[in-house]
Amino acid sequence: SYVLKWDYIASADVLFRAQWLP
């Protein structure tokens, strides 16, 4: 998207949470 840095942070956050949440 427009701001790749924030996309990367958001994606990493989603992936991190996905490891713990059902």
GUBAFI-566073 format. One record per residue: residue number from 1; y negated, z negated, x of N, C-alpha, C in turn; chain. Coordinates in nm, 3 decimals, always signed. Atoms other than C-alpha are relative to their C-alpha. Layout:
# GUBAFI-566073
@num = NUM	n.yy = Y	n.zz = Z	n.xx = X	ca.yy = Y	ca.zz = Z	ca.xx = X	c.yy = Y	c.zz = Z	c.xx = X	cadena = A
...
This chain:
# GUBAFI-566073
@num = 1	n.yy = +0.120	n.zz = +0.000	n.xx = +0.085	ca.yy = +0.000	ca.zz = +0.000	ca.xx = +0.000	c.yy = -0.124	c.zz = +0.000	c.xx = +0.088	cadena = A
@num = 2	n.yy = +0.127	n.zz = -0.014	n.xx = -0.072	ca.yy = -0.363	ca.zz = -0.028	ca.xx = +0.103	c.yy = -0.011	c.zz = -0.095	c.xx = +0.119	cadena = A
@num = 3	n.yy = +0.012	n.zz = +0.099	n.xx = -0.108	ca.yy = -0.336	ca.zz = -0.344	ca.xx = +0.311	c.yy = +0.141	c.zz = -0.036	c.xx = +0.048	cadena = A
@num = 4	n.yy = -0.139	n.zz = +0.016	n.xx = -0.043	ca.yy = -0.013	ca.zz = -0.326	ca.xx = +0.506	c.yy = +0.030	c.zz = -0.142	c.xx = +0.047	cadena = A
@num = 5	n.yy = -0.025	n.zz = +0.136	n.xx = -0.048	ca.yy = -0.057	ca.zz = -0.668	ca.xx = +0.663	c.yy = +0.040	c.zz = -0.091	c.xx = -0.115	cadena = A
@num = 6	n.yy = -0.029	n.zz = +0.089	n.xx = +0.113	ca.yy = -0.064	ca.zz = -0.842	ca.xx = +0.326	c.yy = +0.129	c.zz = +0.043	c.xx = -0.070	cadena = A
@num = 7	n.yy = -0.127	n.zz = -0.047	n.xx = +0.057	ca.yy = +0.219	ca.zz = -0.622	ca.xx = +0.198	c.yy = +0.116	c.zz = -0.061	c.xx = +0.077	cadena = A
@num = 8	n.yy = -0.108	n.zz = +0.055	n.xx = -0.083	ca.yy = +0.430	ca.zz = -0.739	ca.xx = +0.491	c.yy = +0.018	c.zz = -0.148	c.xx = -0.027	cadena = A
@num = 9	n.yy = -0.009	n.zz = +0.143	n.xx = +0.027	ca.yy = +0.346	ca.zz = -1.102	ca.xx = +0.427	c.yy = +0.063	c.zz = -0.026	c.xx = -0.137	cadena = A
@num = 10	n.yy = -0.052	n.zz = +0.018	n.xx = +0.135	ca.yy = +0.418	ca.zz = -1.070	ca.xx = +0.055	c.yy = +0.149	c.zz = +0.034	c.xx = -0.004	cadena = A
@num = 11	n.yy = -0.141	n.zz = -0.040	n.xx = +0.000	ca.yy = +0.747	ca.zz = -0.888	ca.xx = +0.118	c.yy = +0.085	c.zz = -0.105	c.xx = +0.069	cadena = A
@num = 12	n.yy = -0.075	n.zz = +0.102	n.xx = -0.073	ca.yy = +0.858	ca.zz = -1.147	ca.xx = +0.372	c.yy = +0.014	c.zz = -0.125	c.xx = -0.086	cadena = A
@num = 13	n.yy = -0.004	n.zz = +0.117	n.xx = +0.086	ca.yy = +0.770	ca.zz = -1.423	ca.xx = +0.125	c.yy = +0.104	c.zz = +0.018	c.xx = -0.109	cadena = A
@num = 14	n.yy = -0.098	n.zz = -0.028	n.xx = +0.107	ca.yy = +0.974	ca.zz = -1.259	ca.xx = -0.152	c.yy = +0.142	c.zz = -0.010	c.xx = +0.056	cadena = A
@num = 15	n.yy = -0.135	n.zz = +0.001	n.xx = -0.057	ca.yy = +1.272	ca.zz = -1.208	ca.xx = +0.078	c.yy = +0.041	c.zz = -0.142	c.xx = +0.037	cadena = A
@num = 16	n.yy = -0.031	n.zz = +0.138	n.xx = -0.038	ca.yy = +1.249	ca.zz = -1.566	ca.xx = +0.204	c.yy = +0.039	c.zz = -0.082	c.xx = -0.122	cadena = A
@num = 17	n.yy = -0.030	n.zz = +0.075	n.xx = +0.122	ca.yy = +1.239	ca.zz = -1.709	ca.xx = -0.148	c.yy = +0.134	c.zz = +0.044	c.xx = -0.060	cadena = A
@num = 18	n.yy = -0.122	n.zz = -0.053	n.xx = +0.060	ca.yy = +1.524	ca.zz = -1.483	ca.xx = -0.258	c.yy = +0.124	c.zz = -0.064	c.xx = +0.063	cadena = A
@num = 19	n.yy = -0.115	n.zz = +0.063	n.xx = -0.066	ca.yy = +1.750	ca.zz = -1.658	ca.xx = -0.007	c.yy = +0.031	c.zz = -0.136	c.xx = -0.062	cadena = A
@num = 20	n.yy = -0.019	n.zz = +0.136	n.xx = +0.051	ca.yy = +1.698	ca.zz = -1.991	ca.xx = -0.182	c.yy = +0.008	c.zz = -0.006	c.xx = -0.153	cadena = A
@num = 21	n.yy = -0.001	n.zz = +0.004	n.xx = +0.146	ca.yy = +1.637	ca.zz = -1.909	ca.xx = -0.548	c.yy = +0.115	c.zz = +0.083	c.xx = -0.056	cadena = A
@num = 22	n.yy = -0.110	n.zz = -0.074	n.xx = +0.061	ca.yy = +1.918	ca.zz = -1.793	ca.xx = -0.776	c.yy = -0.047	c.zz = +0.136	c.xx = -0.055	cadena = A
